[in-house]
């Protein structure tokens, strides 16, 4: 099965991700079939070829959770941290 997933590139604190088509059980840096775009978390730069994405989805490629969060940010709202009140004695 083909997946549309994030493939990490770069250094440890300067990581970028390529959005690629690859086998679902392949390694992160394994062979890729096609390259759709990139995402840079430091600058929040996100670019993807929508036409290629639509073509691969028609062919049966599944989108992973990470790519889906980038494509549909309103679908995944940010989590709100609960504030724990300390008991005063």
N, C-alpha and C positions, 0 to 999 in steps of 0.2 A: 504494500500500500504506500502511496506517495503522500508526503506531508509537506506543508508549507511551514517552515520553521526558522528560528533564529540560529545563526551560526556565529559564534563569537570570534573576533579577530582583535589584534592589537596587544598592548601591554596590560599589566594587571590593573593599574589605576587609570588607564586611558583606553578602556575597552570600547569597541564598536561592534555592531552586529550586522551581518549580511542576512537579508531575507532570501532564503533559497528553497528550491524544490529538491527533496532528497527522500530516500527510502526511510520509512518510519523507524527502523531498527538500526540505521547507520550511525556511526560515531559523529560527534559534533563537528570535527574537522575532517570528516570522511568525504567521499566523492559526492558531488552535487550534480543534478541534472540541469538546472537552470538557476539564474540569478535574477531576482525580482527587484531588489532595492537594498536600502540600508537604514540603520537607526543608530544614532549617537546619543546616549543618555546624558552626557555632560551638557550638551547644547540643546537637547530635546529636538534634534534634527531628524525628521522622518520623511523618507522619500520611497515611493513604491510605484511600479509600473502597473496601473490599474487594468490595462488591457491584457497583459500577460497573466495577471492574477485571475481575471475572469475566465480566460482560456483554460488555465490549469484546473480551476474549479469545475468547469464543464467536463474535463477529462477525468474527474474523480479525485483530485487531490484534496486532502482534508487540512483545515487550518488548525494549528496548535493553539493552546491557551495563550501563550505569550504574544503571538502575532495577532490574535483576536483582541487582546487588550489594547494593542496599538491601533488597530483599525476601528474599534468601537469603544472609545473611552467612556461614553455615557452608559454603556451596558454594565460596567464594573465601577460602581461608586467607590470613592476613597473610604477606607475604614477609619472610624473615629475612635481614638483611644479613650478608654474609660478612666476616669480620675478616681483613684482610691483615696477615700478620706481617712485620715489617721484619727484614731480615738484619742481624745484628750482625757487625761486622768484627773 
